[in-house]
Amino acid sequence: MRSGPEKTGALVLAAGKGTRMKSELPKVLVPALDQPILYYVLRTLDRCGDIFASTAAVVGHKGELVQRYISSAWESVVPIWQHQQLGTGHAVQIAREWWTGLDNLLVLPGDVPLLTSDSLRALVERHVADSADCSFITFSARNPFGYGRVVRDGSSNVASIVEERDATPEQRSLREVNSGIYIFRVSSLLPHIDRLSNENAQGEYYLPDIIDLMIRCGMRVATVMTEWEDEFRGINTQLQLAEAVSLLREDIVRSHLAQGVRMLDPSTVWIGPEVHLGEGAVLDPYVQLWGATTVGRGCEIGSFSILRDMQLADDVRVLSHSVLSGSSLARGARVGPFIVIRDGAVLEEEAQAGKFVEIKKSVVGRRSKVPHLTYMGDASVGEGSNVGAGTVTCNYDGERKHPTRIGDRCFVGSGTMLVAPVTVGNDSFIAAGSVVTSDVPEDALAVGRARQKNIEGWASKRKRLRKGD
């Protein structure tokens, strides 16, 4: 879609190696919280709505990994290969076929996870309103070291951008710096994009050099100055990543607090950017919520619990030290403490699963209970059943997994081994300590254990034999 009569596209520079990150991953795929750094930049562009008609990302170092991520998570983004990483100007050059048909081209780095959509909207709107040939974002840096300084003439117009290594002592004292986020009128960019020179220590083509070319040709170069410096933090080291992640975490926590989520100690809670929390949810200290987790209204999550890709309906209670992933808990379910639920497990309304229980790829029916020390794998439990402590569904025969089916209103005694495949009919009982290898019919009692035999005097005899030794 177009914003007004002009067609604007966004080009994300995501080809860099990120040598100082010391990571096997390309820099833009290094996780920040539980999403790649690149996720945040693409999300910001997405939040701009219909301002951008299309988006492309330049990929290079280990580009197949970046392209795979883009294809899986951002299908509308066009990957463009930069097989030789020869600088930001070169990246724009090799993408020319994609952007030539646009009216305006936004160029931004792929490693600024704190960037906001408000700043991008302001830049685009100002650029179009001023009919500028180029506009870019500047800010006043507390410590401008490493940034390109914005040098202005006597009329406060941009005279040039001077990089740190080329700046004079007077220029280094300037605090207004270049953010590295530009928007060009395409008709103004085309005459200059091939005039870039790589006569520098790195042998690269730098995009800021186009600003100087445009100014010398009398073109209009405008700036939009913003106040929040942290928004433009680039990620080049693990320390910078940690600092950015801290700010991301604080922003996410604040947004959920504003929506009515209660946190007893917000400084210890970690929440991923794709997590959704309902009003009135309560998070105890040291809770972690990741992935596409949804927590309903009125839920309570106990301390030291870790949830990933979980779906919790309203009024679910998760007690402390619970590790839950890829599963769902229906309204009023209660789980934990010290429980593992994973791989597509489902607990239906008001079901309970307690301490030292693992539930994998199984369904626990409405108001059924799996209270203690139990493993449920590839199983289903009907409504109103109780599974006693120490029960194990023996689902693996060494080659294949097999299902266990427990019906409605069943009672499974403690220490039962259910050797799958096996079905327990409705209203059945299984005696404690049984090994069940055959189906149990409805309304039956199954006893699958050896008859007890008591040998009187055996203990004393054993002691006498030991003394004789």
C-alpha positions in Angstrom: 0.0 0.0 0.0 1.1 3.6 -0.5 1.3 6.5 1.9 -0.3 9.3 -0.1 0.8 9.6 -3.7 4.4 8.6 -3.1 5.8 5.0 -2.9 8.3 4.5 -0.2 10.4 1.3 0.5 12.6 0.3 3.3 16.0 -1.3 2.8 17.5 -3.0 5.9 21.3 -3.6 5.9 21.7 -7.0 7.4 24.8 -8.4 5.7 27.5 -7.8 8.3 29.5 -10.4 10.1 29.7 -8.7 13.4 33.3 -9.7 14.1 33.4 -8.2 17.6 30.3 -10.2 18.7 32.5 -13.3 18.6 29.5 -15.4 17.6 29.0 -18.3 15.2 25.8 -16.6 14.1 25.6 -13.6 11.8 25.2 -10.5 13.9 21.5 -9.8 13.0 20.5 -13.4 14.1 22.1 -13.2 17.6 19.2 -13.5 20.1 18.1 -10.4 22.0 15.8 -11.9 24.6 14.3 -14.8 22.6 14.2 -13.2 19.2 17.0 -12.3 16.7 18.2 -8.7 16.7 16.8 -8.4 13.1 13.3 -9.2 14.4 13.0 -5.9 16.2 14.0 -3.8 13.2 11.5 -5.7 11.0 8.8 -5.4 13.7 9.3 -1.7 13.9 8.9 -1.3 10.1 5.8 -3.5 10.3 4.4 -1.3 13.0 4.6 1.7 10.7 1.6 0.4 8.9 1.2 1.4 5.2 4.0 4.0 5.2 6.2 1.5 3.4 5.1 -0.1 0.2 7.7 -2.8 0.4 10.7 -4.0 2.5 13.9 -5.7 1.5 16.9 -6.9 3.5 20.5 -7.1 2.3 22.1 -10.4 3.4 25.7 -11.4 3.1 27.7 -13.1 5.8 26.1 -16.6 6.4 23.3 -15.1 4.4 21.6 -18.5 3.9 20.7 -18.4 7.6 19.4 -14.9 7.5 17.4 -15.6 4.3 15.9 -18.7 6.0 14.9 -16.7 9.0 13.3 -14.0 6.8 11.5 -16.5 4.7 10.0 -18.3 7.8 9.1 -15.2 9.9 8.7 -12.3 7.5 7.5 -13.6 4.2 6.8 -10.2 2.6 10.5 -9.1 3.1 12.7 -9.5 0.0 16.2 -10.8 0.6 18.9 -9.3 -1.6 22.4 -10.8 -1.6 25.6 -8.9 -1.1 28.2 -11.6 -1.7 31.1 -9.2 -1.1 30.6 -7.0 2.0 32.1 -3.8 0.7 30.3 -1.3 2.8 26.9 0.4 3.3 27.1 2.3 0.0 27.9 -0.9 -1.9 24.8 -2.6 -0.3 22.6 0.1 -1.6 24.3 -0.2 -5.0 23.6 -3.9 -5.4 19.9 -3.4 -4.4 19.3 -0.8 -7.1 17.2 -3.1 -9.2 14.8 -3.4 -6.3 14.5 0.2 -5.3 14.7 2.0 -8.7 10.9 1.9 -9.1 10.3 3.7 -5.7 9.8 7.4 -5.1 11.6 7.3 -1.7 14.1 4.8 -0.2 14.6 4.4 3.5 17.9 2.8 4.5 18.6 1.6 8.0 20.9 -0.8 9.8 19.6 -4.2 10.9 21.2 -4.0 14.4 19.2 -1.3 16.1 16.6 -3.2 18.1 15.5 -0.2 20.2 14.4 1.8 17.2 10.8 3.0 17.3 8.1 3.3 14.6 7.4 6.9 15.8 10.9 8.0 14.8 10.6 6.4 11.4 7.2 7.9 10.8 8.5 11.3 11.8 11.5 11.0 9.4 9.3 9.9 6.4 6.7 12.6 7.0 9.3 15.4 7.4 11.2 14.2 4.3 8.0 14.2 2.1 6.7 17.5 3.5 10.0 19.3 2.9 10.5 17.7 -0.6 14.1 17.0 0.5 16.5 15.0 -1.6 17.8 13.3 1.5 16.8 13.3 5.2 18.4 11.5 8.0 18.0 11.2 11.8 20.4 12.9 14.2 20.7 12.9 18.0 22.8 14.6 20.6 25.2 11.9 22.0 26.3 11.9 25.6 29.6 10.4 24.3 29.9 10.9 20.6 33.0 8.8 20.2 32.7 6.5 17.2 29.8 8.3 15.6 29.9 10.5 12.4 29.7 14.1 13.5 27.1 16.4 11.8 28.8 19.6 10.7 26.6 22.6 10.0 27.3 25.8 8.2 26.6 29.4 9.5 22.9 29.0 8.5 22.6 25.7 10.4 22.3 23.7 7.2 24.1 20.4 7.0 27.6 21.0 5.6 28.9 17.4 5.9 29.1 14.2 7.9 32.6 13.6 9.2 33.6 10.2 10.5 35.5 9.9 13.8 38.8 8.9 12.2 38.7 11.9 9.8 37.4 14.6 12.2 39.5 17.5 13.5 39.7 18.1 17.3 37.1 20.8 16.9 34.7 18.5 15.0 35.2 15.7 17.5 33.8 18.1 20.2 30.5 18.2 18.3 27.7 16.3 20.0 25.2 16.1 17.2 25.8 12.7 15.4 24.5 10.7 12.5 22.2 7.8 13.4 22.8 5.9 10.2 19.1 6.0 9.2 18.5 7.8 5.9 15.7 8.4 3.4 16.5 9.4 -0.1 14.4 10.7 -3.0 15.2 8.0 -5.5 15.4 10.4 -8.4 18.1 12.3 -6.4 19.9 9.2 -5.3 20.3 7.6 -8.8 22.8 10.2 -10.2 25.1 9.7 -7.2 25.0 6.1 -6.1 27.7 5.1 -8.6 29.9 8.1 -7.8 30.9 6.7 -4.4 34.6 6.0 -3.9 36.3 3.3 -1.9 39.5 5.2 -1.5 39.8 4.7 2.2 41.6 2.5 4.7 38.9 -0.2 4.6 38.4 -0.1 0.8 34.7 0.2 1.3 31.9 2.3 -0.1 30.3 4.4 2.6 26.7 5.6 2.3 27.3 8.8 4.3 29.6 10.0 1.4 26.5 10.5 -0.7 25.4 13.3 1.7 28.5 15.3 0.8 28.0 14.6 -2.9 24.4 15.9 -2.7 25.4 19.0 -0.7 28.1 19.9 -3.3 25.5 19.6 -6.0 23.1 22.0 -4.2 20.6 19.4 -3.2 18.4 19.8 -0.1 19.6 17.7 2.8 17.4 17.8 5.9 17.6 16.3 9.4 15.2 15.1 12.1 16.7 15.3 15.5 15.4 13.0 18.2 16.0 13.1 22.0 16.2 9.5 23.1 19.8 8.5 22.3 19.3 4.8 23.3 16.9 4.3 20.4 19.9 4.3 18.0 22.2 1.9 19.9 23.9 -0.4 17.4 25.0 -3.8 18.5 28.6 -4.6 17.9 29.7 -6.4 21.1 28.2 -8.7 23.6 28.3 -5.9 26.2 26.3 -3.6 23.9 23.9 -6.5 23.3 23.5 -7.0 27.1 22.8 -3.3 27.6 20.2 -3.2 24.8 18.5 -6.4 26.1 18.2 -4.8 29.5 16.4 -1.8 28.0 14.2 -4.1 25.9 13.2 -6.1 28.9 12.4 -3.0 30.9 10.2 -1.6 28.1 8.3 -4.9 27.8 7.8 -5.2 31.5 6.5 -1.6 31.7 4.1 -2.1 28.9 2.5 -5.1 30.6 2.3 -3.3 34.0 0.4 -0.5 32.2 -2.1 -3.1 30.9 -2.9 -4.3 34.4 -0.5 -7.2 34.9 0.7 -7.5 38.5 4.4 -8.3 39.2 5.6 -8.6 42.7 9.2 -7.8 41.7 9.3 -6.5 38.1 13.1 -6.3 38.1 13.4 -10.1 38.2 10.7 -11.0 35.5 11.7 -11.7 31.9 9.1 -11.6 29.1 9.7 -12.1 25.4 8.3 -9.6 22.8 5.8 -12.1 21.4 4.2 -12.9 24.8 0.6 -11.8 25.5 -0.7 -11.3 29.1 -4.2 -10.9 30.2 -5.4 -8.2 32.6 -5.1 -9.2 36.2 -2.4 -11.9 35.6 0.0 -12.2 38.5 3.7 -13.0 38.0 5.8 -13.9 41.0 9.5 -13.1 41.1 11.9 -14.8 38.7 9.3 -15.8 36.2 10.4 -16.3 32.5 7.9 -16.2 29.7 9.1 -16.8 26.1 8.0 -17.5 22.6 4.3 -17.2 21.6 3.1 -17.7 25.1 -0.4 -16.4 25.9 -1.5 -16.0 29.6 -5.2 -15.4 30.2 -6.9 -13.1 32.6 -6.5 -13.8 36.3 -3.7 -16.4 35.9 -1.0 -16.8 38.5 2.5 -17.9 37.6 4.8 -19.0 40.5 8.4 -18.1 41.1 11.2 -19.8 39.0 8.7 -21.0 36.4 9.7 -21.0 32.8 7.0 -21.0 30.1 7.7 -21.1 26.3 5.0 -21.3 23.6 2.3 -22.0 26.1 -1.4 -21.2 25.9 -3.0 -20.5 29.2 -6.8 -19.8 29.4 -8.2 -17.6 32.2 -7.7 -18.4 35.9 -4.9 -20.9 35.4 -2.5 -21.4 38.3 1.1 -22.4 37.8 2.9 -23.1 41.0 6.6 -22.5 41.4 9.5 -24.2 39.5 7.3 -25.3 36.6 8.8 -25.8 33.2 6.1 -25.7 30.5 6.5 -25.7 26.7 4.4 -26.1 23.6 1.2 -27.1 25.4 -2.1 -25.6 26.6 -3.9 -25.3 29.9 -7.6 -24.8 29.9 -9.6 -22.5 32.3 -9.0 -23.2 35.9 -6.3 -25.8 35.5 -3.7 -26.0 38.2 -0.1 -27.4 37.8 3.1 -27.6 39.7 5.3 -27.2 41.6 8.3 -29.0 40.1 6.5 -30.1 37.0 7.4 -30.5 33.3 4.7 -30.2 30.6 5.8 -30.4 27.0 5.2 -31.4 23.4 1.6 -30.6 22.8 0.2 -31.7 26.1 -3.3 -30.5 27.0 -4.9 -30.1 30.4 -8.6 -29.5 30.1 -10.8 -27.4 32.4 -10.0 -27.6 36.1 -7.5 -30.5 35.6 -4.6 -30.8 38.0 -1.1 -32.0 37.7 1.2 -31.8 40.7 4.7 -32.0 41.9 7.4 -34.1 40.2 5.1 -35.0 37.3 6.0 -35.0 33.6 3.3 -34.8 31.0 4.4 -35.2 27.3 2.1 -35.3 24.3 -0.9 -36.2 26.5 -4.4 -35.0 27.4 -5.6 -34.8 30.9 -9.4 -34.5 30.9 -11.7 -32.1 32.7 -11.3 -32.3 36.5 -8.9 -35.2 36.3 -5.9 -35.3 38.6 -2.3 -36.4 38.2 -1.0 -35.3 41.6 2.4 -36.7 42.2 5.6 -38.4 40.9 4.1 -39.6 37.6 5.1 -39.8 33.9 2.3 -39.5 31.3 3.6 -39.9 27.8 1.5 -40.3 24.7 -1.6 -40.8 26.9 -5.1 -39.6 27.3 -7.1 -39.4 30.6 -10.8 -38.9 30.5 -13.0 -36.7 32.8 -12.9 -37.0 36.6 -10.2 -39.6 36.8 -7.4 -39.9 39.4 -3.9 -41.1 38.6 -2.0 -42.2 41.7 1.5 -41.3 42.7 4.3 -43.2 40.9 2.3 -44.1 37.9 4.2 -44.5 34.6 2.8 -44.9 31.1 5.4 -47.2 29.5 5.0 -45.8 26.0 8.3 -46.9 24.4 9.1 -50.5 23.4 12.6 -49.7 22.2 11.5 -49.0 18.6 8.2 -47.1 18.6 5.9 -45.1 20.9 2.5 -46.4 21.8 -0.6 -44.8 23.3 -2.3 -45.3 26.7 -6.0 -44.5 27.1 -7.6 -44.0 30.5 -11.3 -43.5 30.5 -13.7 -41.3 32.6 -14.0 -41.6 36.4 -11.1 -44.1 36.6 -8.9 -44.6 39.7 -5.3 -45.7 39.0 -3.5 -46.8 42.1 -0.1 -45.7 43.1 2.9 -47.4 41.6 1.1 -48.6 38.5 2.9 -49.4 35.3 0.7 -49.1 32.2 2.5 -50.9 29.4 1.3 -49.4 26.2 -0.6 -49.9 24.0 -3.3 -50.3 26.6 -6.8 -49.0 27.3 -8.5 -48.6 30.6 -12.3 -48.4 30.4 -14.6 -46.0 32.1 -15.3 -46.4 35.8 -12.4 -48.9 36.3 -10.0 -49.3 39.2 -6.4 -50.5 39.1 -4.9 -51.8 42.3 -1.8 -50.1 43.6 1.5 -51.6 42.4 0.0 -53.3 39.3 1.7 -53.8 36.0 -1.1 -53.5 33.4 -0.3 -55.2 30.1 -3.8 -55.9 28.8 -6.9 -53.7 28.3 -9.1 -53.2 31.4 -12.9 -53.3 30.6 -15.3 -50.8 32.0 -16.4 -51.1 35.7 -13.6 -53.6 36.4 -10.9 -53.9 39.0 -7.5 -54.8 37.5 -4.8 -56.4 39.7 -1.6 -57.0 38.0 0.9 -57.8 40.7 2.5 -61.0 42.2 0.8 -62.5 45.3 2.5 -61.5 48.5 4.4 -64.2 50.4 5.6 -63.7 54.0 8.5 -65.9 55.2 8.4 -65.8 59.0 11.7 -65.7 60.9 13.7 -64.9 57.7 15.3 -61.8 59.1 16.6 -63.5 62.3 18.0 -66.4 60.3 19.8 -63.9 58.0 21.4 -62.3 61.0 22.6 -65.6 62.4 24.1 -66.6 59.1 26.0 -63.3 58.9 27.5 -63.8 62.4 28.6 -67.3 61.3 30.6 -65.8 58.5 
